[in-house]
């Protein structure tokens, strides 16, 4: 199993995550993709390398989608035939949940989402954002995905080449993956995970306005194309 962690200006939680993961699953290999962090993050990234992680670096910030694709491309070359679990290394994803999702992708051989419950103390913007995107996604695709914005996702090795063809450079990439999977009829499994927010999710680099626009635009385009297709079919003359 390969755990892929895209990071930008990571703090000490990266080292804590890697150490806990290696203790729980000594055979796991972690690939960290640094998306253009500044010099202040050098010590943390160096420590990840000393833990045995592969650390790939972007010279400038290029976006989460690009970072994920950098990781997928590396895995296909360096670890062919290995499934990949993508996880945030900022404290949101516990090791037990990472391993649970990893086990499920090995069993099912399809894309697996670690979906949050959204109960208890959840930041308002996170709860509202997920409720809206979940509703829009279901309307657009018919697929009942409970957590469209989860960063904990597992992909079987057979999907990695396909993932490299999905468009998107920043946060919209993960939404595009779900939309393109739904369009292609690719199955999506869901496994419930803990809902953890550290400091009211203050460590997130998600830009509320710009990144929300990036996420909703693909949804709106998908919905519009589906509506046009349905309208075109309904207007065909009967024979």
Helices and strands as residue ranges (DSSP letters): E 2-7, H 13-24, E 29-35, G 39-41, H 42-50, E 54-58, H 64-78, E 84-86, H 95-108, E 111-116, H 124-141, E 153-155, G 157-159, H 160-163, H 172-184, E 188-193, H 208-234
